[in-house]
Amino acid sequence: MSILILNRGPLARRPYAEWLRDHPDPLVLLASEASLKKTGDTLPEPGQGYVHTESVAGYEEGGPLFDRALELHETFGFKYVVASQERDLELAGRLRDRLGLPGQSEHSARAFRDKLVMKRHAVAGGIPVAPHRPVENAGQLREFAAGHGLPLVVKPRDSAGSVGVRVLRDTAAVEALIADPEAWRISTGGVGMLAEGFVEGTMYHVDGIVLDGRIAAAWPSVYHYRLGDFALTPGPRLDVALDRDDPMGKRVMDFTEDVIRALPTPQHTTFHAEMFHTPDDRLVLCEIASRNGGALISVVLRTMFGVHFPEAWVRASCDAPVPVPRDGGRMQPARLAGEVTFLKRRGLVRAIPDEVPFPWVTKYETPLRPGMWSPGPAASADFMAAMVAYGDTRAEVESRLHEVSRWFLDALDIDPAAEGPEGSDR
């Protein structure tokens, strides 16, 4: 028997062979051919922790990947299927259903991926959500705008990273979207468009891990910005953990538990839940995902708990021991942390720091180097730099994030007037 691993995106972020180095079952890796070319990764050779590795052309289409996985099952006899990237969760669930394997089903994955299905589960469970409706054509969008009023939000039902999310604040914005076929296509995504009422308020999020069907470790944080405005607010964008005695912390944690109970949550999963706190003191669900949070949220959690939750999720999915108590209690953090991100700015990079001088920064990440061209952001996690800092209190973490932000901006030099590569449109 063996473990099938599906992967798109940088393999360096998900060293499965290292995470499962003590597992008795061998690993089979199916990776996206297009993703390998984009990231410049080299497919690991068999013997480097894997019994078989293969890049799949047409991976993103689903069909070729599904068929190849079934063929390899005849040879390797899969016992578990592992998938960490959000857009792979439904197909992984379909494979488990087909092969009778444990783990998240396709039905469960769709409830966390399709925002319309998600909201229907939430409503059935008594969870407050914004007024919403699926949109298939211009008439339905105009009808919803007229009936609900503006502003409203449109998004792909299967979006991630705020791709395709638009806030339509007036009739002109509604008509502009309708008149732009490419913008309409992006906001429709793979399964359709969702229109929903704009919710005013502060956005909180809770990130953690579910083991054996219950939250084993999690913590609430607050965004100091709106995710959907990523093209308008390049940074610094702060995201900070709440203090241990913050009354909002208990409220959003209890709310998250209600959401997890309302959805067909798998036995083991990491999760990222977002909710609004409105001016009239209500909590309203934005969405929840059964995967790791984006940007450097996993690093924030590791800084707080000393546990790498993506690795723990993979190990739990394969019935391997994890460094999170499973005795019915909930793990508590040793300290607080937060992150600051700076979204990409269009221009030629003249100077950008390659390291951070502050000991309380546990992670500094940038894909840019002097001489490189930087496009504008394509998603809410499309950053030119991100940093994680820790402290004993929320106030201390925020102060440190502001300090490192000032340092970074003083050292940054991007020339927006420089000519970019031919065809650069962001």
Backbone hydrogen bonds, N-H to C=O, Kabsch-Sander energy under -0.5 kcal/mol:
donor,donor_aa,acceptor,acceptor_aa,energy
2,S,77,G,-1.8
3,I,26,P,-2.7
4,L,80,Y,-2.6
5,I,28,V,-3.1
6,L,82,V,-2.7
7,N,30,L,-2.1
13,R,10,P,-0.9
14,R,11,L,-1.2
16,Y,14,R,-2.3
18,E,15,P,-0.7
19,W,15,P,-2.6
20,L,16,Y,-2.4
21,R,18,E,-1.3
23,H,20,L,-1.9
28,V,3,I,-3.0
29,L,52,H,-2.7
30,L,5,I,-2.8
30,L,28,V,-0.5
31,A,29,L,-0.5
31,A,54,E,-2.7
32,S,7,N,-1.9
33,E,56,V,-1.9
36,L,32,S,-2.2
37,K,33,E,-1.8
38,K,34,A,-2.1
39,T,35,S,-2.7
40,G,36,L,-1.6
41,D,36,L,-0.7
47,G,50,Y,-3.6
48,Q,45,E,-2.1
49,G,47,G,-0.8
51,V,27,L,-2.8
52,H,27,L,-1.2
54,E,29,L,-1.6
56,V,31,A,-3.0
57,A,55,S,-0.6
59,Y,56,V,-1.2
61,E,58,G,-1.3
62,G,58,G,-0.7
62,G,59,Y,-1.3
63,G,61,E,-0.8
66,F,62,G,-2.8
67,D,63,G,-2.6
68,R,64,P,-2.1
69,A,65,L,-2.3
70,L,66,F,-2.0
71,E,67,D,-2.0
72,L,68,R,-2.5
73,H,69,A,-1.7
74,E,70,L,-0.9
74,E,71,E,-0.8
75,T,71,E,-0.6
75,T,72,L,-0.7
76,F,72,L,-3.1
77,G,73,H,-2.0
79,K,2,S,-3.6
80,Y,2,S,-1.1
82,V,4,L,-3.2
84,S,6,L,-0.6
88,D,85,Q,-2.4
89,L,85,Q,-0.5
89,L,86,E,-1.3
92,A,88,D,-2.4
93,G,89,L,-2.3
94,R,90,E,-2.4
95,L,91,L,-2.3
96,R,92,A,-2.3
97,D,93,G,-2.6
98,R,94,R,-2.4
99,L,95,L,-2.6
100,G,96,R,-1.3
101,L,96,R,-2.2
106,E,93,G,-0.7
109,A,105,S,-2.5
110,R,106,E,-2.6
111,A,107,H,-1.6
112,F,108,S,-1.2
113,R,109,A,-1.6
114,D,110,R,-3.1
115,K,113,R,-0.7
115,K,157,R,-2.9
118,M,114,D,-2.8
119,K,115,K,-1.9
120,R,116,L,-1.9
121,H,117,V,-2.1
122,A,118,M,-2.4
123,V,119,K,-2.9
124,A,120,R,-2.1
125,G,121,H,-1.4
126,G,123,V,-1.7
127,I,122,A,-2.9
130,A,285,L,-0.6
133,R,195,A,-2.2
135,V,193,M,-2.6
141,L,137,N,-1.6
142,R,138,A,-2.6
143,E,139,G,-2.4
144,F,140,Q,-2.2
145,A,141,L,-2.5
146,A,142,R,-2.5
147,G,143,E,-2.4
148,H,144,F,-3.1
149,G,144,F,-0.6
149,G,145,A,-1.7
152,L,168,L,-2.0
153,V,196,E,-3.1
154,V,166,R,-2.5
155,K,194,L,-1.9
157,R,188,T,-0.5
157,R,192,G,-3.0
159,S,156,P,-1.6
163,V,160,A,-1.4
165,V,162,S,-1.7
166,R,154,V,-2.6
168,L,152,L,-3.2
168,L,166,R,-0.7
169,R,167,V,-0.8
174,V,170,D,-1.6
175,E,171,T,-2.6
176,A,172,A,-2.1
177,L,173,A,-1.9
178,I,174,V,-2.1
179,A,175,E,-1.9
180,D,176,A,-0.6
180,D,177,L,-1.0
184,W,180,D,-2.5
185,R,181,P,-2.2
186,I,182,E,-2.3
187,S,183,A,-2.3
188,T,184,W,-0.8
188,T,185,R,-0.6
189,G,185,R,-1.6
192,G,188,T,-1.7
193,M,135,V,-1.1
194,L,155,K,-2.9
195,A,133,R,-2.6
196,E,153,V,-2.7
197,G,131,P,-2.8
198,F,151,P,-1.3
200,E,198,F,-0.6
202,T,277,H,-1.9
204,Y,202,T,-0.6
204,Y,275,M,-2.9
205,H,221,S,-2.5
206,V,273,A,-2.3
207,D,219,W,-1.8
208,G,271,F,-1.5
209,I,217,A,-2.7
210,V,269,T,-3.8
211,L,209,I,-0.5
211,L,214,R,-2.5
213,G,267,Q,-2.7
214,R,211,L,-1.5
216,A,209,I,-2.3
216,A,214,R,-0.6
217,A,209,I,-1.3
218,A,331,M,-0.6
219,W,207,D,-1.8
221,S,205,H,-3.0
222,V,240,V,-2.4
223,Y,203,M,-2.3
224,H,238,L,-2.7
227,L,225,Y,-0.5
229,D,226,R,-1.5
230,F,227,L,-1.2
232,L,229,D,-1.8
233,T,229,D,-1.7
237,R,341,T,-2.1
238,L,236,P,-0.6
239,D,339,E,-2.1
240,V,222,V,-2.0
241,A,337,A,-2.0
242,L,220,P,-2.3
246,D,243,D,-1.3
249,G,246,D,-1.3
250,K,246,D,-0.9
251,R,247,P,-1.5
252,V,248,M,-2.7
253,M,249,G,-2.0
254,D,250,K,-2.7
255,F,251,R,-2.3
256,T,252,V,-2.2
257,E,253,M,-2.2
258,D,254,D,-1.9
259,V,255,F,-2.1
260,I,256,T,-2.6
261,R,257,E,-1.9
262,A,258,D,-1.7
263,L,259,V,-1.5
265,T,260,I,-0.6
265,T,263,L,-2.4
269,T,210,V,-2.1
271,F,208,G,-2.0
272,H,289,A,-2.0
273,A,206,V,-2.7
274,E,287,E,-3.2
275,M,204,Y,-2.5
276,F,284,V,-3.2
277,H,202,T,-2.9
278,T,276,F,-0.6
278,T,282,R,-2.6
281,D,278,T,-2.2
284,V,276,F,-2.2
285,L,128,P,-2.7
286,C,274,E,-2.5
287,E,274,E,-1.2
289,A,272,H,-2.1
291,R,289,A,-1.1
297,I,294,G,-2.1
300,V,296,L,-2.3
301,L,297,I,-2.4
302,R,298,S,-2.0
303,T,299,V,-2.5
304,M,300,V,-1.8
305,F,301,L,-3.4
306,G,302,R,-2.0
309,F,307,V,-1.0
312,A,308,H,-2.1
313,W,309,F,-2.7
314,V,310,P,-2.0
315,R,311,E,-2.6
316,A,312,A,-2.7
317,S,313,W,-2.2
318,C,314,V,-0.8
318,C,315,R,-0.9
319,D,316,A,-1.7
320,A,315,R,-3.0
324,V,322,V,-0.6
331,M,216,A,-2.7
334,A,304,M,-2.8
335,R,304,M,-0.8
336,L,391,G,-2.1
338,G,389,A,-2.0
339,E,239,D,-2.5
340,V,387,M,-2.2
341,T,237,R,-1.7
342,F,385,A,-2.6
343,L,234,P,-2.7
344,K,382,D,-1.9
347,G,374,S,-2.2
348,L,415,D,-2.2
349,V,372,M,-3.0
350,R,348,L,-0.7
350,R,413,D,-3.2
351,A,413,D,-1.9
361,V,358,F,-1.5
362,T,360,W,-0.6
362,T,388,V,-1.8
363,K,388,V,-1.0
365,E,386,A,-2.6
368,L,384,M,-0.6
371,G,349,V,-3.5
372,M,369,R,-2.1
374,S,347,G,-3.1
380,S,161,G,-3.4
382,D,379,A,-1.7
383,F,381,A,-1.6
384,M,342,F,-3.1
385,A,342,F,-1.3
386,A,365,E,-1.9
387,M,340,V,-2.3
388,V,363,K,-2.1
389,A,338,G,-2.2
390,Y,360,W,-1.7
391,G,336,L,-2.0
397,V,393,T,-2.3
398,E,394,R,-2.8
399,S,395,A,-2.4
400,R,396,E,-2.3
401,L,397,V,-2.4
402,H,398,E,-2.3
403,E,399,S,-2.0
404,V,400,R,-2.6
405,S,401,L,-1.7
406,R,402,H,-2.2
407,W,403,E,-2.1
408,F,404,V,-2.3
409,L,405,S,-2.6
410,D,406,R,-2.0
411,A,407,W,-1.4
412,L,408,F,-1.4
413,D,351,A,-2.7
415,D,348,L,-3.0
418,A,415,D,-0.9
424,S,421,P,-2.2
